[in-house]
Every structure is written in structure tokens, then in C-alpha cells.
Amino acid sequence: METVKKLTVDEHIANEHDILSKNLQIIRADKGFTRQQFADYCNVGITTIERIERSKKPTSMSTLSRIAHACGLDTWALLMPHDRMFVFRKK
């Protein structure tokens, strides 16, 4: 039987930051936006997009909500592994 490694809180948070970072990069590339264009599209600052894409510093729920809304996603979908994220697009 395979044992599953239990993540510490810090490891879990780092994993979520990595998932969010990857998802934003995928969304931005899919739309063909530069970071500045994506920031303008989502109505957030470019430094916010840069920090998220580099997995730096936590992001507020209101910022995540603004980005998700602009991309037609539920906020929690941004934290899903990227291979499942687009299943949850808003209709």
C-alpha cells in the first residue's frame, strides 16, 4: 500500500501559490496578453499579476475574485490544478 505524504501548512500554501501561478500564466497565454494587458483586462495592477505569476506574496480574495470574474471563472477554479480548471467556467 502506497503511503501519502502529509503536507505541512507551509507546503500546502506553497502548492496553492504554484497552482495559481501556473493557471494565470495559462489563461494569459491563451488570451495572447502581455502581463500589462492582462492586468488592465482584470482591472488589477501589473505588479499584482507579476507577483502572482512568480508565486510571490499571498493574494487577497477580492483580487482573486476580480481576476476570476474577468476570465469568466469562479474564484475557486483559479486554485484548481490547471488540467481541471476549465471544466468550471461560468456559463
N, C-alpha and C positions, 0 to 999 in steps of 0.2 A: 504494500500500500504506500502510495506516494504521500510524503508529508508536505504540507503547505506552510511556507514561511509566513509568520505573522509579522506584519509591518508595524513599525513604531509610528507614532503620530507624525513625527517629522518626515518619515519616509512616505507616509500616505499623502501628506500635503505636497511634498516634492513631486510625487507621481501625478497628482491632480494638476499641478502647475505645468508639468511636461505635456499632459494631455491637452490642456487648454492652449498652450503654446503651439502645439502641432496643429490643432484644429483651426486656429486663427490663420496660420500660415497656409493651410489648405484652402480655406474659404477665400482668403485674399488672392491667392494664385488663381483660383477658379474664376474669380471675377476680373482678373487681369489688372488689379490695382497695385500701385506703389503703396508703401506704408502711409504716405501723406494722403493719398486719395482714399484709402480705406478709413483712415482716421476721420476725414471730412464726411465720408459716407455714413459713418457710425456716430457722428457728432461727438467725438472724443478727441483729445489731444494726441498728437503723434507720439509724444513721449509715453503715453499710456499704451499705445499699440506696440512700441518698441520694447517696453518693459515686459509686457505680456508675452510677446514672441520670444524674448530672451529668458523667460521663466524667472524674471526678477520681481521681487516685491509683490505682496498679495494685492488682489484687485477687489474693489467693493462690488457688492451685489448690484447696486444701481448701475455701475459701469458695465458689468456683465449683461444686465438686462437690456441696456441701451444697445449694446453690440448685437446681442441675440435678436432683438426686435428688428434692427436694421437688416439683418441677414435672413429674416423670416423663420427664426428658430425659437423654441422655448429656451429659456435661460439655462436650465439644467442640461440641455442637449450639448452645450459647449463643453461640458465636463465628461461627456461620454467618449469612449475610445473612438477614434475617427472612422473606423470601419462600420460603426453603428450610428453615428451622429445623424446622417442624412435621412435615416428612416423616420426621424422625429421632426421633420419640417412641419411648420404650421401650415394649415390649409387655408 
